[in-house]
């Protein structure tokens, strides 16, 4: 029995365009946060100091986002979408406001945790609301609009961040979201109406606590695994805590009246495959966004602007494919649309594998574009089919589970691919280090700065570039392997919905 629904009378009063606009503002606010902060970080570090804590400005936000996304998804099924989304937006805005007043890197990291705590509600609950207020034949088109928000933010974020830092202050990088969030809050408050059935709520607090402990320790292991030894006591201890908490979480979910994660939704083949492919494409996405600019700047010796252009190509391909997928889903079905996306992922990965240093950034951009098309076709198809497969009372957690798997893929990919690159580069440098020089992995940082690169001996530049080429080629082979795994999984879809 549904715990909440939109009555026919209320449905007639719904101002869907206004709700959609409010949701797109919330999604834009959430999406632009990553790209705009990345551009401002050099200025922030210069002002606040604490360079050793640099990565935690991003990791703290990522950790809280990943930890809370499933919890918010389930709470939206119990309490309704509106209160959960409004709570998330409010917490996000408080965190954004505080970030601008940070006087040290430690303070900034704490405030980023607050931001991430609120951000975890935005994407899954906003996407779930679309599933609630639009019919099956409309969802694909509208979900495409939401996906386009991410592409637009990826293009606008770096440019806007650079303008604010260069001409005004880095504080505005965080405060620029506040008016957007307020408008979104007002729109959802006034235009979204839900008929919540009055009954006693049995919220699985123990399950939520165990899930939080398990995911947060796992994410900490993956984020810090590259900085600490994988065999060190802290890493092993955290891994054991994550495993034990997850086992206890499973046991708790089996006995809970309203489990935080109803495992039976994973028994639906379309949801299982969609979530597994989201995990593999999450690894691919971080491999592209983290390491393609390094290749373009360090090996091809192009500027950061040109390197950014190669990633922008993915950001363009993604929303275009998301919008096209709406029509494809209606004409050829879910499975065929997803397989087209899987083919595009393989094509893009093959281009990156075949890419030579002398090929130029245009080829890198083409490969990036095809990967973006693949991401757009698959991600939109997944959200639509998941929301069609489950009932209202499980739509929130089902949508959140898919987004969580992509977040997990990003984090696993960052740890896995970063470790592969460092190992390969260190091995190559050790074997080919020019006599009389002290070349280390850290020396490779100088390849990314044209002035510092010119000060290096030609023999050192050659070794570093060859080592970096070999290392990144290995990473792209791994990305290709994940694209093939993704395609194989997609062929297991039996229903062409």
Secondary structure per residue as TSV (DSSP state, phi and psi in degrees):
chain	resnum	aa	ss	phi	psi
A	1	X	-	360.0	137.0
A	2	X	-	-69.5	139.4
A	3	X	S	-89.8	-16.4
A	4	X	E	-157.1	151.1
A	5	X	E	-159.9	167.0
A	6	X	-	-101.9	113.6
A	7	X	-	-67.4	160.6
A	8	X	H	-61.7	-39.7
A	9	X	H	-64.7	-41.9
A	10	X	H	-69.5	-35.5
A	11	X	H	-61.6	-34.9
A	12	X	H	-67.1	-30.4
A	13	X	H	-85.4	-12.6
A	14	X	-	-61.5	131.4
A	15	X	-	-97.7	78.8
A	16	X	H	-57.7	-40.2
A	17	X	H	-60.1	-37.5
A	18	X	H	-70.3	-38.4
A	19	X	H	-64.8	-43.9
A	20	X	H	-60.8	-43.1
A	21	X	H	-62.3	-43.2
A	22	X	H	-62.7	-40.4
A	23	X	H	-68.3	-40.6
A	24	X	H	-64.9	-35.6
A	25	X	H	-63.7	-42.4
A	26	X	H	-64.1	-41.9
A	27	X	H	-65.8	-41.0
A	28	X	H	-63.3	-43.6
A	29	X	H	-57.9	-42.7
A	30	X	H	-71.5	-42.8
A	31	X	H	-71.2	-38.8
A	32	X	H	-74.1	-16.6
A	33	X	H	-57.0	-42.7
A	34	X	H	-66.5	-49.1
A	35	X	H	-73.1	-36.5
A	36	X	H	-72.5	-35.2
A	37	X	H	-70.8	-37.7
A	38	X	H	-56.8	-42.5
A	39	X	H	-65.9	-34.2
A	40	X	H	-85.5	-12.3
A	41	X	H	-58.1	-41.7
A	42	X	H	-56.6	-42.2
A	43	X	H	-68.3	-36.9
A	44	X	H	-65.7	-45.4
A	45	X	H	-64.1	-38.8
A	46	X	H	-62.2	-35.0
A	47	X	H	-83.8	-44.7
A	48	X	H	-94.4	-20.7
A	49	X	-	76.6	-165.3
A	50	X	-	73.4	46.4
A	51	X	G	-60.2	-31.3
A	52	X	G	-63.4	-20.4
A	53	X	G	-97.2	7.5
A	54	X	H	-48.7	-51.6
A	55	X	H	-66.4	-24.8
A	56	X	H	-73.7	-16.8
A	57	X	H	-62.2	-34.7
A	58	X	H	-90.4	-41.3
A	59	X	H	-64.4	-39.1
A	60	X	H	-61.3	-43.8
A	61	X	H	-64.1	-43.7
A	62	X	H	-63.8	-43.6
A	63	X	H	-59.6	-51.2
A	64	X	H	-67.1	-36.2
A	65	X	H	-62.5	-47.4
A	66	X	H	-67.7	-38.2
A	67	X	H	-66.5	-39.0
A	68	X	H	-93.9	-15.2
A	69	X	H	-61.0	-41.8
A	70	X	H	-68.9	-38.7
A	71	X	H	-64.6	-45.3
A	72	X	H	-62.5	-39.2
A	73	X	H	-59.9	-43.9
A	74	X	H	-69.4	-42.2
A	75	X	H	-61.5	-33.5
A	76	X	H	-67.8	-26.6
A	77	X	H	-75.5	-26.6
A	78	X	H	-91.3	-48.1
A	79	X	H	-97.5	-13.2
A	80	X	-	104.9	156.5
A	81	X	H	-72.4	-42.4
A	82	X	H	-58.8	-54.2
A	83	X	H	-63.6	-35.1
A	84	X	H	-69.3	-43.4
A	85	X	H	-67.5	-42.4
A	86	X	H	-62.3	-39.5
A	87	X	H	-62.0	-45.9
A	88	X	H	-61.5	-44.2
A	89	X	H	-62.4	-42.9
A	90	X	H	-61.9	-45.6
A	91	X	H	-65.4	-40.2
A	92	X	H	-60.2	-43.8
A	93	X	H	-66.7	-38.4
A	94	X	H	-61.9	-44.6
A	95	X	H	-62.4	-41.7
A	96	X	H	-62.5	-42.9
A	97	X	H	-61.7	-43.9
A	98	X	H	-69.2	-34.9
A	99	X	H	-56.6	-38.1
A	100	X	T	-68.0	-18.0
A	101	X	T	-102.1	6.7
A	102	X	-	-62.4	134.2
A	103	X	-	-106.8	-3.2
A	104	X	S	-152.2	164.0
A	105	X	H	-65.0	-34.7
A	106	X	H	-62.4	-45.2
A	107	X	H	-60.7	-43.6
A	108	X	H	-60.6	-41.9
A	109	X	H	-63.2	-42.2
A	110	X	H	-60.2	-44.3
A	111	X	H	-69.0	-30.8
A	112	X	H	-68.5	-32.6
A	113	X	H	-60.5	-42.3
A	114	X	H	-63.6	-43.8
A	115	X	H	-56.8	-49.1
A	116	X	H	-62.6	-34.5
A	117	X	H	-61.8	-37.5
A	118	X	H	-79.9	-37.0
A	119	X	H	-63.7	-27.5
A	120	X	H	-58.8	-23.0
A	121	X	H	-85.6	-24.7
A	122	X	H	-67.2	-60.6
A	123	X	H	-63.0	-51.2
A	124	X	H	-66.6	-42.0
A	125	X	H	-72.5	-38.6
A	126	X	H	-61.5	-44.5
A	127	X	H	-65.3	-35.1
A	128	X	H	-67.2	-38.4
A	129	X	H	-60.0	-39.5
A	130	X	H	-60.6	-41.1
A	131	X	H	-63.8	-28.1
A	132	X	H	-77.5	-42.5
A	133	X	H	-96.8	-8.5
A	134	X	S	-116.5	146.9
A	135	X	-	-75.8	168.5
A	136	X	H	-54.4	-43.1
A	137	X	H	-76.2	-7.9
A	138	X	H	-103.4	-23.1
A	139	X	H	-60.6	-42.2
A	140	X	H	-58.9	-45.0
A	141	X	H	-63.4	-44.7
A	142	X	H	-72.7	-38.4
A	143	X	H	-62.4	-30.6
A	144	X	H	-63.0	-38.3
A	145	X	H	-61.0	-43.6
A	146	X	H	-64.3	-40.5
A	147	X	H	-63.1	-34.8
A	148	X	H	-64.4	-26.6
A	149	X	H	-59.9	-39.8
A	150	X	H	-65.8	-39.7
A	151	X	H	-65.5	-43.0
A	152	X	H	-62.8	-41.8
A	153	X	H	-65.2	-36.3
A	154	X	H	-65.7	-32.7
A	155	X	H	-78.5	-44.1
A	156	X	H	-76.8	-34.5
A	157	X	H	-53.1	-57.1
A	158	X	H	-59.9	-42.6
A	159	X	H	-65.8	-45.6
A	160	X	H	-64.8	-42.6
A	161	X	H	-61.0	-42.8
A	162	X	H	-63.2	-42.1
A	163	X	H	-64.0	-44.3
A	164	X	H	-64.8	-43.2
A	165	X	H	-69.1	-41.6
A	166	X	H	-71.0	-37.8
A	167	X	H	-105.9	-22.8
A	168	X	S	-127.3	-103.5
A	169	X	-	-150.3	150.4
A	170	X	T	-65.0	-20.5
A	171	X	H	-59.5	-33.1
A	172	X	H	-67.5	-18.5
A	173	X	H	-59.8	-35.2
A	174	X	H	-88.7	-36.6
A	175	X	H	-77.2	-18.8
A	176	X	H	-62.9	-23.3
A	177	X	H	-77.5	-19.5
A	178	X	H	-62.9	-50.5
A	179	X	H	-61.6	-35.8
A	180	X	H	-63.6	-43.6
A	181	X	H	-65.7	-39.4
A	182	X	H	-64.8	-43.4
A	183	X	H	-62.2	-42.7
A	184	X	H	-62.6	-44.7
A	185	X	H	-58.5	-46.8
A	186	X	H	-63.1	-44.2
A	187	X	H	-62.0	-44.6
A	188	X	H	-68.5	-38.5
A	189	X	H	-60.9	-43.6
A	190	X	H	-88.6	-31.0
A	191	X	H	-105.2	-22.2
A	192	X	-	-93.6	120.8
A	193	X	-	-124.1	130.6
A	194	X	-	-123.8	145.1
A	195	X	E	-101.5	93.2
A	196	X	E	-86.9	124.9
A	197	X	-	-70.9	129.3
A	198	X	-	-77.5	113.3
A	199	X	-	-161.1	163.1
A	200	X	-	-66.3	131.2
A	201	X	-	-93.6	131.5
A	202	X	-	-110.5	82.4
A	203	X	-	-83.3	132.7
A	204	X	-	-82.7	78.2
A	205	X	H	-65.9	-40.2
A	206	X	H	-64.6	-42.9
A	207	X	H	-61.4	-41.5
A	208	X	H	-63.3	-39.9
A	209	X	H	-67.2	-44.3
A	210	X	H	-66.1	-38.8
A	211	X	H	-64.1	-43.4
A	212	X	H	-61.2	-45.7
A	213	X	H	-62.5	-44.6
A	214	X	H	-64.7	-49.5
A	215	X	H	-69.0	-41.5
A	216	X	H	-64.9	-40.5
A	217	X	H	-70.6	-36.9
A	218	X	H	-63.0	-46.9
A	219	X	H	-61.9	-38.0
A	220	X	H	-63.8	-40.0
A	221	X	H	-62.3	-44.6
A	222	X	H	-70.4	-37.8
A	223	X	H	-71.9	-42.3
A	224	X	H	-93.8	-6.0
A	225	X	T	-58.9	-30.4
A	226	X	T	-76.9	-20.6
A	227	X	T	-92.5	-36.0
A	228	X	S	-99.8	161.8
A	229	X	-	-69.2	137.4
A	230	X	T	-63.7	-22.8
A	231	X	T	-96.9	7.5
A	232	X	S	-73.2	158.3
A	233	X	H	-59.5	-44.1
A	234	X	H	-60.1	-42.8
A	235	X	H	-66.0	-45.7
A	236	X	H	-63.6	-42.3
A	237	X	H	-62.7	-46.2
A	238	X	H	-63.7	-39.6
A	239	X	H	-63.3	-40.1
A	240	X	H	-66.6	-40.6
A	241	X	H	-61.9	-44.0
A	242	X	H	-61.1	-43.7
A	243	X	H	-66.1	-46.5
A	244	X	H	-62.9	-43.8
A	245	X	H	-63.4	-36.2
A	246	X	H	-69.9	-39.3
A	247	X	H	-63.1	-45.0
A	248	X	H	-63.6	-35.5
A	249	X	H	-62.6	-45.1
A	250	X	H	-60.7	-45.0
A	251	X	H	-61.9	-40.8
A	252	X	H	-65.3	-40.3
A	253	X	H	-65.7	-29.9
A	254	X	H	-71.4	-24.3
A	255	X	H	-105.7	-10.9
A	256	X	-	-73.6	142.9
A	257	X	T	-65.8	-44.7
A	258	X	T	-125.2	83.7
A	259	X	-	-60.6	146.8
A	260	X	S	-64.2	-34.8
A	261	X	S	-128.2	100.1
A	262	X	-	-72.2	104.5
A	263	X	G	-66.3	-17.5
A	264	X	G	-65.8	-21.1
A	265	X	G	-67.2	-24.8
A	266	X	G	-75.7	-13.6
A	267	X	G	-76.5	-16.1
A	268	X	S	-74.6	118.5
A	269	X	H	-57.3	-41.8
A	270	X	H	-62.2	-39.0
A	271	X	H	-71.2	-43.0
A	272	X	H	-58.6	-48.9
A	273	X	H	-68.2	-40.8
A	274	X	H	-58.9	-41.5
A	275	X	H	-71.7	-38.7
A	276	X	H	-65.9	-40.8
A	277	X	H	-68.9	-34.4
A	278	X	H	-62.9	-34.8
A	279	X	H	-64.3	-47.6
A	280	X	H	-69.0	-38.8
A	281	X	H	-72.6	-25.2
A	282	X	H	-63.3	-40.0
A	283	X	H	-63.7	-43.8
A	284	X	H	-60.8	-43.9
A	285	X	H	-62.5	-42.9
A	286	X	H	-70.9	-31.5
A	287	X	H	-64.4	-37.7
A	288	X	H	-74.8	-51.9
A	289	X	H	-69.1	-28.0
A	290	X	H	-85.9	-35.6
A	291	X	H	-113.2	-17.7
A	292	X	H	-65.1	-44.2
A	293	X	H	-60.4	-33.0
A	294	X	H	-62.6	-41.5
A	295	X	I	-66.6	-44.9
A	296	X	I	-65.6	-41.5
A	297	X	I	-79.2	-47.5
A	298	X	I	-79.2	-38.0
A	299	X	I	-98.6	-47.0
A	300	X	S	-79.1	-12.1
A	301	X	-	60.3	42.2
A	302	X	-	-102.7	166.7
A	303	X	-	-75.2	162.1
A	304	X	H	-58.0	-32.4
A	305	X	H	-64.0	-43.7
A	306	X	H	-66.3	-39.9
A	307	X	H	-61.8	-39.8
A	308	X	H	-64.6	-34.2
A	309	X	H	-60.8	-38.3
A	310	X	H	-64.4	-34.3
A	311	X	H	-77.9	-32.6
A	312	X	H	-59.2	-31.9
A	313	X	H	-60.0	-39.2
A	314	X	H	-65.7	-40.3
A	315	X	H	-67.0	-23.6
A	316	X	H	-82.6	-43.1
A	317	X	H	-64.0	-36.7
A	318	X	H	-61.3	-56.9
A	319	X	H	-67.2	-32.7
A	320	X	H	-61.1	-48.2
A	321	X	H	-65.0	-36.1
A	322	X	H	-62.0	-41.5
A	323	X	H	-72.2	-38.0
A	324	X	H	-67.2	-32.7
A	325	X	H	-61.0	-28.2
A	326	X	H	-57.6	-45.0
A	327	X	H	-72.4	-39.3
A	328	X	H	-62.8	-39.8
A	329	X	H	-60.1	-36.8
A	330	X	H	-75.1	-32.5
A	331	X	H	-89.2	-45.9
A	332	X	T	-115.7	-7.8
A	333	X	-	95.7	170.3
A	334	X	H	-67.4	-47.2
A	335	X	H	-64.5	-46.4
A	336	X	H	-64.7	-40.1
A	337	X	H	-63.1	-42.7
A	338	X	H	-64.7	-39.8
A	339	X	H	-66.4	-36.1
A	340	X	H	-60.5	-41.7
A	341	X	H	-63.0	-41.2
A	342	X	H	-62.3	-38.9
A	343	X	H	-63.5	-41.7
A	344	X	H	-64.7	-37.2
A	345	X	H	-62.1	-41.9
A	346	X	H	-67.0	-43.6
A	347	X	H	-59.4	-47.9
A	348	X	H	-61.1	-40.4
A	349	X	H	-67.7	-39.1
A	350	X	H	-62.9	-40.7
A	351	X	H	-60.0	-42.5
A	352	X	H	-67.9	-36.8
A	353	X	H	-66.5	-39.9
A	354	X	H	-80.1	-10.3
A	355	X	-	-66.4	128.1
A	356	X	-	-103.4	158.4
A	357	X	G	-55.5	-35.1
A	358	X	G	-83.5	-1.5
A	359	X	G	-67.9	-30.8
A	360	X	-	93.6	160.1
A	361	X	H	-69.3	-20.2
A	362	X	H	-62.3	-42.0
A	363	X	H	-64.8	-38.6
A	364	X	H	-61.4	-40.3
A	365	X	H	-66.2	-38.1
A	366	X	H	-64.6	-45.0
A	367	X	H	-60.5	-42.9
A	368	X	H	-61.4	-40.5
A	369	X	H	-62.3	-45.5
A	370	X	H	-64.3	-38.6
A	371	X	H	-63.0	-41.5
A	372	X	H	-61.1	-41.0
A	373	X	H	-61.5	-43.5
A	374	X	H	-61.8	-42.1
A	375	X	H	-62.9	-42.9
A	376	X	H	-64.6	-43.9
A	377	X	H	-66.7	-43.8
A	378	X	H	-74.7	-46.4
A	379	X	H	-63.7	-41.7
A	380	X	H	-66.9	-41.9
A	381	X	H	-60.2	-41.3
A	382	X	H	-63.5	-47.9
A	383	X	H	-60.8	-42.5
A	384	X	H	-64.2	-46.5
A	385	X	H	-71.0	-34.8
A	386	X	H	-63.9	-45.4
A	387	X	H	-70.4	-24.1
A	388	X	H	-79.8	-29.4
A	389	X	H	-77.3	-36.8
A	390	X	S	-103.0	162.3
A	391	X	-	-81.6	172.9
A	392	X	H	-53.9	-46.1
A	393	X	H	-71.6	-4.2
A	394	X	H	-125.1	3.2
A	395	X	H	-67.2	-36.6
A	396	X	H	-65.1	-50.3
A	397	X	H	-69.9	-34.2
A	398	X	H	-65.8	-43.1
A	399	X	H	-64.8	-42.7
A	400	X	H	-65.6	-35.6
A	401	X	H	-63.4	-36.2
A	402	X	H	-67.7	-41.7
A	403	X	H	-69.3	-34.5
A	404	X	H	-63.6	-41.2
A	405	X	H	-64.1	-35.6
A	406	X	H	-69.0	-40.5
A	407	X	H	-60.4	-42.3
A	408	X	H	-63.6	-40.3
A	409	X	H	-60.8	-40.7
A	410	X	H	-60.0	-45.4
A	411	X	H	-71.1	-44.1
A	412	X	H	-61.1	-43.0
A	413	X	H	-63.0	-41.2
A	414	X	H	-60.6	-43.2
A	415	X	H	-70.4	-47.2
A	416	X	H	-64.3	-54.2
A	417	X	H	-70.2	-35.8
A	418	X	H	-62.5	-41.1
A	419	X	H	-65.4	-40.8
A	420	X	H	-62.5	-45.3
A	421	X	H	-62.1	-46.5
A	422	X	H	-62.8	-41.9
A	423	X	H	-64.6	-48.0
A	424	X	H	-63.9	-44.5
A	425	X	H	-66.6	-42.1
A	426	X	H	-62.6	-41.8
A	427	X	H	-64.1	-43.1
A	428	X	H	-66.6	-42.9
A	429	X	H	-63.1	-40.8
A	430	X	H	-62.0	-35.2
A	431	X	H	-83.3	-28.1
A	432	X	H	-120.6	14.1
A	433	X	-	-60.6	125.4
A	434	X	-	-61.9	144.1
A	435	X	T	-61.7	138.3
A	436	X	T	81.7	7.9
A	437	X	-	-118.6	157.2
A	438	X	-	-117.4	84.8
A	439	X	-	-99.2	128.7
A	440	X	-	-128.1	177.6
A	441	X	G	-60.5	-37.8
A	442	X	G	-64.2	-25.2
A	443	X	G	-61.9	-27.1
A	444	X	G	-62.5	-22.3
A	445	X	G	-58.2	-31.4
A	446	X	G	-70.1	-19.4
A	447	X	G	-67.5	-23.2
A	448	X	G	-84.6	-6.0
A	449	X	S	-119.6	118.9
A	450	X	H	-60.0	-38.1
A	451	X	H	-68.8	-44.1
A	452	X	H	-68.8	-33.8
A	453	X	H	-64.0	-39.0
A	454	X	H	-67.2	-21.3
A	455	X	H	-84.0	-13.3
A	456	X	S	-81.0	146.5
A	457	X	-	-61.1	148.2
A	458	X	H	-58.4	-36.5
A	459	X	H	-64.8	-37.7
A	460	X	H	-69.2	-43.9
A	461	X	H	-59.0	-42.7
A	462	X	H	-62.0	-47.0
A	463	X	H	-62.9	-45.4
A	464	X	H	-62.9	-43.7
A	465	X	H	-68.5	-39.2
A	466	X	H	-66.4	-41.2
A	467	X	H	-65.5	-40.3
A	468	X	H	-67.4	-39.7
A	469	X	H	-60.8	-46.9
A	470	X	H	-61.8	-44.5
A	471	X	H	-63.5	-47.4
A	472	X	H	-70.8	-31.1
A	473	X	H	-61.9	-40.0
A	474	X	H	-63.3	-41.0
A	475	X	H	-62.5	-41.6
A	476	X	H	-69.4	-29.1
A	477	X	H	-65.3	-39.5
A	478	X	H	-65.7	-42.2
A	479	X	H	-59.7	-41.9
A	480	X	H	-61.6	-42.3
A	481	X	H	-60.6	-41.3
A	482	X	H	-68.2	-32.6
A	483	X	H	-68.3	-36.2
A	484	X	H	-68.4	-42.4
A	485	X	H	-59.7	-42.2
A	486	X	H	-58.9	-45.3
A	487	X	H	-64.9	-42.2
A	488	X	H	-61.3	-43.1
A	489	X	H	-61.3	-40.8
A	490	X	H	-64.6	-31.1
A	491	X	H	-67.6	-15.8
A	492	X	T	-81.6	-5.0
A	493	X	-	-70.3	121.6
A	494	X	-	-96.8	-24.4
A	495	X	-	-103.1	119.4
A	496	X	-	-88.8	74.5
A	497	X	-	-73.3	360.0
